[in-house]
Amino acid sequence: MSRAPLLMLLAAVLAAVEYAPKPDQLALYEWTTKQTARWTSAGDDLRYETGIVWSLALRCAAVDGPRMTLAATFIKVIATHTGPGTDIRVDSSTGAGTDDPLLGHLLALVGHTLTLTVDRATGRVSAVTGADEVIAAINQRAPAAVPGDPPPLDAQARAAYGPEAQTRLWSQILALPAAGVEAPLPAPFTAGAMTRTWNDLAWTVALPGGPEAKAPAFELAKDPAPVRGTVTKLSGAGTLALANGLPGKAEGKLSFTLAIEAMTQPVATENEISWKFEAK
């Protein structure tokens, strides 16, 4: 049997899945992200775990032909970070962790709205507005100690919450089935791509080009010193379900190695990131 009819059928099935919300449609979500990082330092095996649980509202602000505009408002956050000598908890409902230098900035996002321009057929986000207001709120919480100097969290905030980073992140969360396509590595990566392959409403990802391909580079911070490196051994999988024209449940997991160019000696960390974005 010729493969052409099968490929045409597959393309038709993939094209049939798209977002189709009604204007002003509102849905509440719980967005859970967990990250584990492991590495060896001075003979010790170190493991740190970070968990962030957001409550947020997603409203369809407009539908314009092949595009839709979604307004994502952050309502509540609970975050934890644990590891050797570390036990942090941030909770916007109680105010816990307000002054924590690692996760306290998450409280600045509560009440803020990001506006996303989304392709209804692919889920790819082409623009995010509201990110600059989030960065300003983070900098207001942690201002510069010396007038004229940049706020201490400004570089990290721009890397994690700037428009480009949020475009990458939300494109990962909202991705819809498409015939084998390259997708940008999500934040905090600032460059590089991965190949996503769909099977019905399930997907897998890998680095494009095979083991001989050049490893994508990343930069996690610029100040006080750049943290750069490459991404290797990336793999991942996930699933998607729609509900009432919007995401019903989107979940996935990525595993990868970061080869970090540290100031003293290179460090290789084994990482795993998982997420679940689910309507309540």
Order of alpha helices (4+ residues) and beta strands (2+ residues): alpha-beta-beta-beta-beta-beta-beta-alpha-alpha-alpha-beta-beta-beta-beta-beta-beta-beta
